[in-house]
Amino acid sequence: VNTVGSGVYKFAHDRIQQAAYWMVPSGEERDKLRILIGKSLVELASQPEGKDWMLFVAADHLNSCTGHGQDDLSLSELNLVCGEKASKVAAFVPAALYLRLALKYIRKLGDNPWESHYDLSLRVYREITNIELCLGNFDSGIELGQQVINNAHTLEDKLPTYLSLAVAKGRQHRHAESLKLCQEALLRLRAIPHRMHFLHMVRDVHIVKRLLRRYSNNGILNLPLCQDMTKATVMDFLTEYSVRAYHCGDHLKFLESIVQKLRITFKYGLARGSAHAFACFGVHLLGPGNDPEGALRMAGLAREIMSRMERFSRPTNALTLLSIAYFIEAWSFPREHVMETLQQAHHTGMASGNIEMGFLNWALCNIFAQNSGYPLEPIERTGTELMQQLRLYHVDSVLAMMKETQLSVACLLGKRECDWDELEPTEMKNEKSETHSNIFGYLSRLELGVYFGNFEFACRMSALVQPQMKFDWSYVGICKEHFYSSLAFAGLARKTRKGKYFTKAVKYAKRLRYLCRTRGLNALHRCLLIEAEVLSFRCDSAPKLVEAYDKAISAANRVGYIQDAAFGSELAGTAMLAIGEDTRGYKYLNQSRDLWREYGACAKVKHLLQLHGRRLDISGRDTSETVGDPIFTSGDFSEPRKYLDFDLLSERSMKTDFHIISSEAAGSGKQEVWDKRDGNSEIPTTSSDPSADGVINWARQ
């Protein structure tokens, strides 16, 4: 042995330690040695120089030697501490093992440990409820949580378990039940009124806007920290309340929760949910509030608050970053910035134990990348990996959404046939909990109907999604609805020669143009494309049409939206054929075929060949041809895609940041003994709509 300090020694090598250990006879004598080692490590861990790993090793030694006069109370306390420490670093499976042992020991203390050891029982039951629900063991978690609610003495003792149960129900895609549970808790806390009238909400929104005008950014950032623990708990419930209200499509309750959080922040100081409140109020200002500048201010404030309160706001940071990136910044910021923020939110959510929000950010990053021109194969590959993990961890709320978004990906890749009867959304549910999965399902079908020329089907999907879009203010959702709906009605107008469909197409085009002018220019190329398509109804001048379509295709190419450049080329080719410009039309169609092929949409390439196969060049040659002015070459189209960051989608980048295995493995009863020998790590872990005549003239200006 080597001397470490006065009276302290360590083995010179691990093998020496093992040899010495195995020299002790097995059975009672070795058990006594392990008990002695465990108790010594517990005592040493309580000293100033003690380390957390000592507690884990001590617990493993003592747990392996039942009997021999050990104290069940001290063992329960030790395993509880280990479980809490493992939970804090998101090592949920080891935490569950320790906490199950703590529960086992506390049940040995008497018939009703809630009476004899209330504080310890409350801590053990509350902590293991959280862990079981986090692992997806919902039956056992709900049963344990019900014991907390039945036996806890005060409302304050019950509230954390109420919150855990609400989160679990939301994760199971039972958003309405989760919303009701949060509402009941908030009513008991007198944090919200029993009945909220719309006029009362308008009054509260005006109060918050008045406060935001009164306080500068520095004034808000210099607000004191909230010291009222009851208000801090209310903020946590209001955060969950806002999430479930949004998923249920209840805008009044969503806005109610955000306004209440902001009023608490201004009155009592910054709390854990303050950053999220500012971010969500920014979402409201950008959507129904029609104040893009105010929305960007709220997003900036939310980021500053998160950075200043990192330790306190960590559990809600994933949700805050999601609101900022997906709903506000996506309109005007570069796509890689948005995806990096969603990636950061994914890691933050997983590391803090907020599994649902962590996976939701990964899913939205995949959806945003699909909308923003990333090739289909990596989108499909990472989507499949994500859905496997969602099934493993029982995150049904995000899984339902991903199933709908992957529908269009599979059909475009050619891995699923576009059977229109099968794609009819007859099985979609109408419950409030299904609002956003329905939205993604309708949008996927709308997209497929437009791409494959089934405009009647696409228009039906547009009619179905329109009433539900009042609950979705995201860049992806709104742009997809307006873009594809306009093209669907334009296609149907061309097919049926009915003016009412053309009027609807123009209506959607004007709406999208207005959004580009007020919220951001990331959708400008789509606006130009539908304006070019509308122009083709009124104009048969080839130079004017070529100019309009080329402007749209070039704009799509500059921002890297390859699928929009491909479809724009296809629409341009069709328009040229309609006015007798066959040579130029087939040049566009060849260009479209090559772009669809590069995007990975094999089904679209096949669809083009079926429609125009006799005149399309099937040799796969370069698209270096003059298509009006300018000239588009393969180099022109490949240049923007040199900067695609596929690491933002890869499994390596979006890996889970906590140590968790399936519920089957977690319940196997196998517990590894962590033998800490190096002491380096703390814990070992396995406005009004403008009425100008066209976007083309506006874009020139």
C-alpha positions in Angstrom: 0.0 0.0 0.0 1.0 3.6 -0.5 0.6 6.3 2.1 -1.9 9.1 1.0 -1.9 11.1 4.2 -1.8 10.7 7.9 -3.5 7.4 8.7 -4.8 7.1 5.1 -3.6 4.5 2.6 -4.5 3.3 -0.8 -3.6 0.1 -2.8 -0.7 0.5 -5.1 -2.7 -1.3 -7.9 -6.2 -2.5 -8.5 -5.1 -6.1 -8.8 -3.6 -5.9 -5.3 -6.9 -4.7 -4.0 -8.8 -7.5 -5.7 -6.4 -10.1 -4.4 -6.7 -8.8 -0.9 -10.5 -8.8 -1.2 -10.7 -12.4 -2.4 -8.5 -13.6 0.3 -11.3 -12.9 2.8 -13.5 -16.0 3.1 -16.9 -15.7 1.5 -20.0 -15.7 3.6 -20.4 -13.9 7.0 -16.8 -12.8 7.3 -16.8 -11.2 3.9 -20.2 -9.6 4.5 -18.9 -8.1 7.8 -15.9 -6.6 5.8 -18.2 -5.1 3.3 -20.4 -3.6 6.0 -17.3 -2.1 7.6 -16.1 -0.7 4.3 -19.6 0.7 3.6 -20.0 2.4 7.0 -16.5 3.8 6.8 -17.2 5.3 3.4 -20.5 6.8 4.6 -18.6 8.4 7.5 -15.8 9.6 5.2 -18.3 11.1 2.7 -19.8 13.3 5.5 -16.3 14.9 6.0 -15.4 18.1 4.1 -13.1 16.2 1.8 -15.7 13.5 1.1 -16.8 12.7 -2.5 -20.2 11.6 -3.8 -18.8 8.4 -5.2 -18.2 7.2 -1.7 -21.9 7.2 -1.0 -22.6 5.1 -4.1 -19.9 2.5 -3.3 -21.0 2.5 0.3 -24.6 1.8 -0.7 -23.6 -1.0 -3.0 -21.6 -2.7 -0.3 -24.3 -2.3 2.3 -27.1 -3.3 0.0 -25.3 -6.6 -0.9 -25.2 -7.6 2.8 -28.7 -7.8 4.1 -29.1 -8.8 7.7 -26.2 -8.8 10.1 -28.0 -6.2 12.3 -28.1 -3.4 9.8 -30.4 -0.5 10.3 -33.2 -0.3 7.8 -33.8 3.4 8.5 -30.2 4.4 7.7 -30.2 2.1 4.6 -33.3 3.8 3.3 -31.9 7.2 3.9 -28.6 6.3 2.2 -30.3 4.8 -0.9 -32.6 7.9 -1.1 -29.6 10.2 -1.2 -27.9 8.1 -3.9 -31.1 8.0 -5.9 -31.5 11.8 -5.6 -27.9 12.4 -6.7 -28.2 10.0 -9.6 -31.4 11.7 -10.7 -29.8 15.1 -10.7 -27.3 14.0 -13.3 -30.0 12.2 -15.3 -28.8 8.7 -14.5 -32.4 7.6 -14.2 -32.1 3.8 -14.2 -29.5 3.7 -11.4 -31.6 6.2 -9.6 -34.6 3.9 -9.9 -32.6 1.0 -8.5 -31.5 2.9 -5.4 -35.0 4.4 -4.8 -36.7 1.0 -5.1 -34.3 -0.2 -2.4 -35.1 2.8 -0.3 -38.8 2.0 -0.7 -38.1 -1.6 0.3 -36.3 -0.6 3.5 -38.8 2.0 4.5 -41.6 -0.5 4.2 -39.8 -2.6 6.7 -40.0 0.1 9.3 -43.7 -0.6 10.2 -47.1 -1.2 8.8 -47.6 2.6 8.1 -44.3 4.4 7.7 -46.2 7.5 6.7 -47.1 7.9 10.4 -43.8 6.9 12.0 -41.4 8.4 9.4 -43.5 11.0 7.5 -40.7 13.2 6.1 -38.6 10.3 4.8 -41.7 8.5 3.4 -42.7 11.7 1.5 -39.2 12.1 0.0 -38.9 8.5 -1.0 -42.4 8.1 -2.5 -42.2 11.5 -4.3 -38.8 10.8 -5.8 -39.5 7.3 -7.0 -42.8 8.5 -8.5 -40.8 11.0 -10.6 -38.3 8.4 -11.7 -40.8 5.7 -12.6 -42.8 8.2 -14.6 -39.7 9.5 -16.3 -38.7 5.9 -17.3 -42.1 5.4 -18.8 -43.3 3.0 -16.1 -46.6 4.8 -16.0 -48.7 2.2 -14.1 -46.3 1.9 -11.2 -45.5 5.6 -11.2 -49.2 6.6 -11.1 -49.9 4.1 -8.3 -47.0 5.5 -6.2 -48.0 9.0 -7.0 -51.6 8.3 -5.8 -50.1 7.2 -2.5 -48.4 10.5 -2.1 -51.6 12.4 -2.8 -53.6 10.2 -0.4 -51.0 10.4 2.5 -49.4 13.8 2.2 -50.6 16.2 4.9 -50.6 19.5 3.1 -51.2 20.8 -0.4 -47.6 22.0 -0.6 -46.4 18.4 -0.1 -48.8 17.1 -2.9 -48.0 19.7 -5.5 -44.7 18.3 -6.9 -46.5 14.9 -7.5 -49.5 16.6 -9.1 -47.0 18.3 -11.5 -45.2 15.0 -12.2 -48.5 13.2 -13.0 -49.5 16.1 -15.3 -46.3 15.8 -17.2 -46.7 12.0 -17.5 -50.2 12.3 -18.9 -49.1 14.8 -21.5 -46.2 12.5 -22.5 -48.8 9.8 -23.0 -50.6 12.0 -25.5 -53.4 12.7 -22.9 -53.0 16.5 -23.1 -56.6 17.2 -22.1 -56.3 15.2 -18.9 -53.0 16.9 -18.1 -54.5 20.3 -18.7 -57.4 19.4 -16.3 -55.0 18.3 -13.6 -52.9 21.5 -13.9 -56.1 23.5 -13.8 -57.3 21.8 -10.6 -53.9 22.5 -8.9 -53.9 26.1 -9.9 -57.4 26.6 -8.7 -56.5 25.2 -5.3 -53.6 27.6 -5.3 -55.9 30.4 -6.3 -53.6 31.3 -9.1 -56.3 31.4 -11.8 -60.0 32.4 -11.7 -62.7 29.7 -11.9 -64.0 31.3 -15.0 -62.0 33.4 -17.4 -64.0 35.7 -19.7 -62.4 36.9 -22.9 -62.8 40.5 -21.9 -60.9 39.8 -18.7 -58.1 38.3 -20.8 -58.0 41.4 -23.1 -57.6 43.5 -19.9 -54.8 41.4 -18.6 -53.0 41.5 -21.9 -53.2 45.3 -21.9 -51.8 45.4 -18.4 -48.8 43.3 -19.5 -48.2 45.4 -22.6 -48.3 48.5 -20.4 -45.7 46.9 -18.0 -43.5 46.1 -21.0 -43.6 49.7 -22.2 -42.8 50.9 -18.7 -39.8 48.7 -18.2 -36.7 48.8 -20.3 -34.8 45.6 -21.1 -32.3 46.3 -18.4 -35.0 47.1 -16.0 -36.6 43.7 -16.6 -33.2 41.9 -16.4 -32.4 43.6 -13.1 -35.6 42.4 -11.4 -34.9 40.6 -8.2 -35.1 36.8 -7.9 -38.5 35.5 -6.7 -38.2 34.5 -3.0 -41.8 33.3 -2.6 -41.6 29.5 -3.0 -45.4 29.3 -3.4 -45.2 31.6 -6.4 -42.3 29.6 -7.8 -44.5 26.5 -7.6 -47.3 28.4 -9.3 -44.9 29.3 -12.1 -44.0 25.6 -12.6 -47.7 24.7 -12.9 -48.5 27.6 -15.3 -45.6 26.5 -17.5 -47.1 23.0 -17.8 -50.6 24.5 -18.1 -49.4 26.6 -21.1 -47.9 23.6 -22.8 -51.0 21.4 -22.5 -53.3 24.3 -23.5 -51.3 24.8 -26.7 -51.4 21.1 -27.6 -55.2 21.1 -26.9 -55.6 24.2 -29.1 -57.0 26.3 -26.3 -55.7 29.7 -27.1 -57.5 31.4 -24.2 -56.0 29.2 -21.5 -52.6 29.4 -23.2 -52.6 33.2 -23.1 -54.1 33.1 -19.6 -51.1 31.1 -18.3 -48.5 33.3 -20.0 -50.1 36.6 -18.8 -50.3 35.3 -15.2 -46.6 34.2 -15.3 -45.6 37.7 -16.6 -47.6 39.4 -13.9 -46.0 37.3 -11.2 -42.6 38.0 -12.7 -43.1 41.8 -12.6 -44.6 41.7 -9.0 -42.5 39.0 -7.3 -39.3 38.8 -9.4 -37.7 36.5 -11.9 -38.5 32.8 -11.4 -37.8 29.5 -13.2 -40.6 30.0 -15.8 -40.0 33.7 -16.4 -37.8 33.2 -19.6 -40.5 30.9 -21.0 -43.2 33.4 -20.3 -41.4 36.1 -22.3 -40.7 33.7 -25.1 -44.4 32.6 -25.3 -45.6 36.2 -25.1 -43.3 36.8 -28.1 -45.1 33.9 -29.9 -48.4 35.6 -29.2 -47.1 39.0 -30.4 -45.9 37.5 -33.6 -49.1 35.6 -34.3 -52.4 37.1 -33.0 -50.7 40.2 -31.7 -49.2 41.1 -35.1 -46.1 42.7 -33.5 -42.9 41.2 -35.0 -40.6 43.7 -33.4 -42.1 43.1 -30.0 -41.7 39.3 -30.6 -38.0 39.7 -31.3 -37.6 41.8 -28.2 -39.3 39.1 -26.1 -37.1 36.4 -27.7 -34.0 38.5 -26.8 -35.2 39.0 -23.2 -35.8 35.3 -22.8 -32.3 34.4 -24.0 -30.8 37.0 -21.6 -32.8 35.7 -18.6 -31.8 32.1 -19.4 -28.1 33.0 -19.4 -28.4 35.0 -16.2 -30.5 32.3 -14.4 -29.0 29.2 -15.9 -29.0 27.2 -12.7 -32.6 28.1 -11.8 -34.2 28.1 -15.3 -32.5 24.9 -16.6 -35.7 22.7 -16.3 -37.6 25.0 -18.6 -34.8 26.0 -21.0 -35.7 23.4 -23.6 -39.2 24.7 -23.8 -38.0 28.3 -24.0 -35.5 27.7 -26.7 -38.2 25.8 -28.7 -40.5 28.7 -28.5 -37.8 31.2 -29.6 -36.4 29.2 -32.5 -39.3 27.3 -34.0 -41.9 30.0 -33.7 -40.1 33.4 -33.8 -36.6 33.1 -35.3 -37.5 30.6 -38.0 -39.2 33.4 -40.0 -36.0 35.5 -40.5 -32.9 33.7 -39.1 -30.7 31.3 -41.1 -31.9 27.8 -41.0 -28.7 26.4 -39.5 -29.1 28.9 -36.6 -32.6 27.6 -36.0 -31.5 24.0 -36.1 -28.6 24.6 -33.8 -30.9 26.2 -31.3 -33.3 23.2 -31.5 -30.3 20.9 -31.1 -29.2 22.8 -28.0 -32.8 22.6 -26.7 -32.7 18.9 -27.2 -29.5 18.4 -25.2 -30.8 20.7 -22.5 -34.1 18.9 -22.2 -32.5 15.5 -22.0 -29.8 16.6 -19.5 -32.4 18.1 -17.2 -34.7 15.1 -17.3 -37.4 16.7 -19.4 -37.6 13.8 -21.8 -40.7 14.9 -23.7 -39.4 18.4 -24.5 -36.0 17.0 -25.4 -37.4 14.6 -27.9 -39.9 17.2 -29.2 -37.0 19.5 -30.0 -35.3 16.7 -32.0 -38.6 16.0 -33.8 -39.1 19.7 -34.7 -35.5 20.0 -35.9 -36.2 17.0 -38.2 -39.4 18.7 -39.4 -37.7 22.0 -39.9 -34.9 20.5 -41.9 -37.4 18.6 -44.1 -39.2 21.9 -44.8 -35.9 23.7 -45.4 -34.4 21.7 -48.2 -32.3 19.0 -46.5 -32.3 15.8 -48.6 -34.9 13.2 -47.8 -32.6 10.2 -47.0 -31.0 11.7 -43.9 -34.4 13.1 -42.9 -35.9 9.6 -43.2 -33.0 7.9 -41.5 -32.9 10.2 -38.4 -36.8 10.2 -38.3 -36.8 6.4 -38.1 -34.2 6.4 -35.3 -36.1 9.0 -33.4 -39.4 7.1 -33.6 -37.6 3.9 -32.3 -36.4 5.9 -29.3 -39.9 7.4 -28.8 -41.4 4.0 -28.6 -38.7 2.8 -26.2 -39.3 5.7 -23.9 -43.1 5.8 -24.3 -43.2 9.4 -25.5 -46.5 8.9 -27.3 -47.2 12.6 -27.8 -44.2 13.2 -30.0 -44.5 9.8 -31.7 -48.0 10.6 -33.0 -46.6 13.8 -34.5 -43.6 12.1 -36.1 -45.7 9.4 -37.7 -47.7 12.0 -39.6 -44.7 14.0 -40.7 -42.8 10.9 -42.0 -45.8 10.1 -44.2 -44.8 12.5 -46.9 -41.1 11.6 -46.6 -41.9 7.9 -47.2 -44.1 8.6 -50.2 -41.6 11.0 -51.8 -38.8 8.5 -51.3 -40.9 5.8 -53.0 -41.0 3.6 -49.9 -44.8 3.9 -49.7 -47.3 4.2 -52.5 -49.6 7.2 -52.7 -52.9 5.3 -52.3 -55.3 8.2 -52.1 -58.1 6.1 -50.6 -55.7 4.9 -47.9 -54.4 8.5 -47.3 -57.9 9.8 -46.7 -57.8 10.9 -43.0 -60.9 9.0 -41.9 -59.2 7.7 -38.8 -58.0 11.0 -37.5 -59.3 11.9 -34.1 -61.2 15.1 -33.2 -60.2 15.3 -29.5 -58.5 18.4 -28.4 -55.4 16.3 -27.5 -55.0 15.5 -31.2 -54.8 19.1 -32.5 -51.2 19.2 -33.6 -50.8 15.7 -34.8 -53.8 16.3 -36.9 -52.3 19.5 -38.3 -49.1 17.7 -39.3 -51.1 14.9 -40.8 -53.2 17.2 -42.9 -50.2 19.2 -44.1 -48.4 16.0 -45.1 -51.4 14.9 -47.2 -51.8 18.5 -48.6 -48.2 18.5 -49.7 -48.5 15.0 -51.4 -51.7 16.0 -53.2 -50.0 19.1 -54.7 -46.8 17.3 -55.7 -48.6 14.4 -57.4 -51.3 16.5 -59.1 -54.3 15.3 -57.1 -55.7 18.8 -56.5 -59.2 17.7 -55.4 -57.6 15.7 -52.6 -55.2 18.6 -51.7 -58.1 21.1 -51.5 -60.0 18.8 -49.2 -56.9 18.6 -46.9 -56.6 22.4 -47.1 -60.2 22.8 -45.9 -59.6 20.4 -43.1 -56.4 22.0 -41.8 -57.5 25.6 -42.1 -59.7 25.7 -39.0 -57.0 24.1 -36.9 -54.3 26.4 -38.0 -55.5 29.1 -35.7 -53.8 27.1 -33.0 -50.5 26.9 -34.9 -48.4 30.1 -35.3 -45.2 28.3 -36.4 -43.2 29.2 -39.5 -43.3 25.7 -40.9 -47.0 25.2 -40.3 -48.2 28.5 -41.6 -45.9 28.6 -44.7 -46.8 25.1 -45.7 -50.6 25.7 -45.4 -50.5 28.9 -47.4 -48.0 27.7 -50.0 -49.5 24.3 -50.8 -53.1 25.6 -50.4 -52.5 28.3 -53.0 -50.9 25.8 -55.4 -53.7 23.3 -54.8 -56.4 25.8 -55.7 -54.4 27.1 -58.6 -54.1 23.6 -60.0 -57.8 22.9 -59.5 -58.6 26.2 -61.2 -56.5 25.3 -64.2 -58.1 21.8 -64.3 -61.8 22.9 -63.9 -61.6 26.4 -65.3 -63.6 27.7 -62.3 -62.9 31.2 -61.1 -63.7 30.5 -57.5 -60.7 28.3 -57.1 -58.5 30.9 -58.7 -59.8 33.5 -56.2 -58.9 31.2 -53.3 -55.4 30.7 -54.7 -54.9 34.5 -55.0 -56.2 34.9 -51.4 -53.5 32.5 -50.0 -50.9 34.2 -52.2 -51.7 37.6 -50.7 -51.6 36.2 -47.2 -48.2 34.7 -47.7 -46.9 37.8 -49.2 -48.1 39.8 -46.2 -46.4 37.4 -43.8 -43.1 37.8 -45.8 -43.3 41.5 -45.5 -44.1 41.6 -41.7 -42.4 38.5 -40.2 -39.4 37.7 -42.3 -38.1 36.8 -45.8 -37.4 33.1 -45.3 -40.6 32.3 -47.2 -40.0 34.9 -50.0 -39.1 32.3 -52.7 -42.4 30.5 -52.0 -44.2 33.8 -52.2 -42.6 34.5 -55.6 -43.4 31.0 -56.9 -47.1 31.1 -56.2 -47.2 34.7 -57.6 -45.5 33.3 -60.8 -48.1 30.5 -60.9 -51.0 33.0 -60.5 -49.4 35.2 -63.2 -49.5 32.2 -65.7 -53.3 32.4 -65.6 -53.3 36.0 -66.8 -50.3 36.2 -69.0 -49.2 34.2 -72.1 -46.0 36.2 -72.6 -43.1 33.8 -72.4 -40.5 36.4 -71.4 -42.6 37.6 -68.5 -43.3 34.2 -67.3 -39.7 33.1 -67.6 -38.6 36.1 -65.6 -41.2 35.4 -62.9 -40.4 31.7 -62.6 -36.6 32.2 -62.8 -36.8 34.7 -60.0 -38.6 32.3 -57.8 -36.3 29.3 -58.7 -33.2 31.4 -58.1 -34.5 32.6 -54.7 -35.3 29.1 -53.7 -31.8 28.0 -54.7 -30.1 30.8 -52.9 -31.6 29.7 -49.5 -31.1 26.0 -50.3 -34.7 24.9 -50.6 -34.0 22.3 -53.3 -37.6 20.8 -53.2 -39.1 24.3 -54.0 -36.6 24.9 -56.8 -37.5 21.4 -58.2 -41.2 22.0 -58.0 -40.8 25.6 -59.3 -39.0 24.2 -62.3 -41.8 21.7 -62.8 -44.5 24.4 -62.7 -42.4 26.6 -65.0 -42.2 23.7 -67.5 -45.9 23.0 -67.4 -46.6 26.7 -67.9 -44.3 26.9 -70.9 -45.9 23.8 -72.5 -49.3 25.4 -72.0 -48.4 28.4 -74.2 -46.6 26.3 -76.8 -43.0 26.9 -75.7 -42.2 23.2 -75.8 -38.4 23.5 -76.1 -38.1 25.8 -73.1 -40.7 23.8 -71.2 -38.8 20.5 -71.5 -35.6 22.3 -70.4 -37.4 23.3 -67.2 -38.8 19.8 -66.7 -35.3 18.2 -67.2 -34.0 20.6 -64.6 -36.9 19.7 -62.3 -36.2 16.0 -62.7 -32.5 16.4 -61.8 -33.4 18.5 -58.7 -35.9 16.0 -57.5 -33.4 13.3 -58.0 -30.8 15.2 -55.9 -33.4 15.8 -53.2 -34.0 12.0 -53.1 -37.6 12.1 -54.2 -37.6 9.0 -56.4 -41.3 8.9 -56.6 -41.4 12.4 -58.0 -38.8 11.5 -60.7 -41.0 8.5 -61.6 -44.1 10.8 -61.7 -42.4 13.2 -64.1 -41.3 10.4 -66.4 -44.8 9.1 -66.4 -46.2 12.5 -67.4 -43.6 13.6 -69.8 -41.4 10.6 -70.4 -41.4 10.8 -74.2 -39.7 14.2 -74.3 -37.6 14.1 -71.1 -33.9 13.3 -71.3 -33.5 10.2 -69.2 -29.7 10.1 -69.6 -29.2 12.1 -66.4 -27.1 14.7 -68.2 -26.1 18.1 -66.8 -28.8 20.8 -66.6 -26.4 23.4 -68.1 -29.0 24.8 -70.3 -30.4 28.3 -70.9 -33.7 28.5 -69.2 -34.6 32.1 -70.1 -32.2 34.5 -68.4 -30.3 33.7 -66.1 -28.7 30.4 -67.0 -29.0 27.7 -64.3 -26.3 25.1 -64.2 -25.7 22.1 -62.0 -23.0 24.2 -60.3 -25.6 26.9 -59.6 -27.8 24.5 -57.8 -25.1 22.6 -55.9 -23.3 25.6 -54.5 -25.8 26.4 -51.7 -26.0 22.8 -50.6 -22.2 22.7 -49.9 -23.1 24.4 -46.6 -25.7 21.8 -45.4 -24.7 20.7 -41.8 -25.8 17.1 -41.6 -24.3 16.9 -38.1 -27.4 18.8 -37.0 -29.4 15.7 -37.9 -27.1 12.9 -37.2 -27.5 10.4 -34.3 -24.1 11.6 -32.9 -25.4 15.1 -32.7 -28.8 14.3 -31.4 -27.9 11.5 -29.0 -29.6 11.2 -25.7 -27.8 13.0 -22.9 -28.9 10.8 -20.0 -28.4 7.2 -19.0 -31.6 5.4 -19.5 -32.6 1.9 -20.7 -35.9 0.3 -21.5 -38.4 -0.4 -18.8 -37.9 -4.1 -19.3 -34.2 -3.8 -18.5 -34.9 -1.4 -15.7 -37.2 -3.9 -14.1 -34.9 -6.9 -14.4 -33.6 -6.4 -10.9 -30.0 -6.5 -11.9 -27.9 -4.0 -10.2 -24.3 -3.4 -11.1 -21.8 -2.7 -8.2 -20.0 0.5 -9.1 -16.4 0.1 -7.9 -15.0 3.5 -7.7 -11.2 3.5 -7.6 -9.8 6.6 -9.3 -11.9 9.4 -7.6 -11.8 11.6 -10.7 -15.6 11.8 -11.4 -18.3 12.6 -9.0 -20.7 9.8 -10.0 -20.1 6.8 -12.3 -23.0 6.3 -14.7 -23.6 3.5 -17.1 -51.4 44.6 -39.5 -54.0 44.7 -42.4 -53.4 42.8 -45.5 -51.9 45.0 -48.2 -53.5 44.9 -51.6 -50.7 45.5 -54.1 -50.9 43.7 -57.4 -48.1 41.2 -57.1 -45.1 40.0 -55.2 -42.9 40.4 -58.2 -43.1 44.1 -58.3 -42.7 44.3 -54.5 -39.6 42.1 -54.7 -38.0 44.4 -57.3 -38.5 47.3 -55.0 
